[in-house]
């Protein structure tokens, strides 16, 4: 959500030792020196040097760069220009980044970059893994602070996940991507809204992970938003300005995954599926504690055992609703292939569904109080003024209905009366 300009003269902070300010101070030293050109006598350094700060940790920011400059001046025999210094790739004339015909000077007030001068070539798995690190670290949201060398706002977060040279902003992230359709969205892509008339109002970007339901009305995404980096289910394209978000894919995306974790695709799983990927899924689920679900197999034909074991694994990660529907998505597959995440617990945590007759108007019982408490725990308590209580009321029904609709259910599936699936999702 930043309005950081693309090109900017960088004022260095007094006493600041970050790579950006070190580069500026070195450039100032260069301008102060009278350069000796062989055969042409002394000459003045250029009156103005614009420093393109693109690579933290380059030799330009190191003490050795300054010593080399002083050494050349003392010798009085070599031409001393910015292009002759170590780390010259960080100066004007460096190779252009993807999507631009000219070099980009990545600067904020002073850019604290600690990464390479060019954008990285990354697989989808690598992009999402980079994003997940900030989620795990709960990096606080800020438009002025930096983490891992990137600004900790929404566009800085995506810049980090995509391995850009430094923090882009919502106004130029599309320069590093190609537009795609909604149907083509896959993990590592982004949904972007930039408001050119008022960039600070509504502009935002989210990193897409996978669809949260089969109707593609919601997705799981990573975003840098207050109070810290989040991974959550989001309505398509976002909570606000929904119709104004556009899908993009990183230009430097590498096809396939070196570790073999490329997701086979949603069509490889579910009722009617019959292929080697189903066997691979079952084998991995058994290795992660899902053996009790398989009386036979696993085999290439999708069955109830595959769905139950997949759901148990998803619930073991703390996922709920559409994220624990028993059908593997890219994130489920990635955790299984890489051995990450939590194993399936030894015992089923879910309780038996008491029966539909126990949730009718005026019914009193512990099961009513229990489901009310679970609704509160899951964040679906908007209709309670008092409660929950052991008495089934319209407030209970409306809270259950909100929960059911959040799973993407409609019609009779979201009537507000709990059935076995609602009960399992609340208590699983």
Order of alpha helices (4+ residues) and beta strands (2+ residues): alpha-beta-beta-alpha-alpha-beta-beta-alpha-beta-beta-beta-beta-beta-beta-alpha-alpha-alpha-alpha-alpha-alpha
